Amino acid sequence: MNRERPVCAECQLLLVEFADGELSAPDHARVRAHVEDCDACQVELLRLESSMAALQCYWEQLKPDPI
C-alpha cells in the first residue's frame, strides 16, 4: 500500500471538504487517488454528494421569492 494515500478512516474524515473543493491541492490529490481505488470510499462519497445535493435543493426552496 502506498503510504502517501490516506487510509479509509482518514479519507472519510476529509470527504466533506473534498466534495466542497476545500482541500489543499496535495490533500485533494491524495483523497481523489484513494477514492479511485477504494470501493467503500467511492460509495461513501456518492452518498455524501447525494445528501449535499438534496440539502442544496431544500435550501433553495426555503429562499423567499423576490418581491
Buried (B, 14 or more C-beta within 10 A) or exposed (E): EEEEBBEBEEBBEBBBBBBEEEBEEEBBEBBBBBBEEBEEBEEBBEEBEEEEEEEEEEEEEEEEEEE
